[in-house]
Amino acid sequence: MRRIILSALLLMVLFNGSALGASASYRCVIDQVGINYSGVVRVQLTALNGAFDNIWFDCNQDQSKEMLAILLTGSANNMVVRIWADPQSPEPKIINLFILP
């Protein structure tokens, strides 16, 4: 029993608590992109499948420059992006981000 509890705690630490979250993949259009007062890259997205509209997401700070470049490219060219995130989270964060052809 102790081993199971330790394994569950390890998974939660490794996945920042997202092991129990509702993270999923979404195809989105970019509504707005910017950087907030504390330097966090933020993007407002709308899911093409109607799962959410105009939700603000924070980008991973370890990859903020790369994500900002992808988002600005996608926004300037009216491209669709694919994200991996939990839009129902109190502070939604993008885990993965890709421009789709």
Phi, psi and omega in degrees: 000319180298322180295322179294316180296317178296321178296318179296317178296320178298316178298319180295322178291315181297324183256017177055033180083356183279358178298331180258359183282179182253040179296141179206174179265136180224139170268130189223157167257149182269121179270312180210152177221142177187185179235132181277180185300335180261010176087010180274129176286128181234147179220139176258124185234155171234127180285137180290337180271005178082008182295329177202155179232131172052047177266135176273133178238144170269146175266154177302122184293335178290339182234029187297320180295317180294317180293322177298317179298316179296315182293319179293321176298312180297318181293315182295332183252013180050047182263160176268140177244155173248128178241159170241113185197172174244096183292345180273352180296149177301328177229080185299134179233142177275126179270312178229152183214130180220145170272136178261147180292000000 
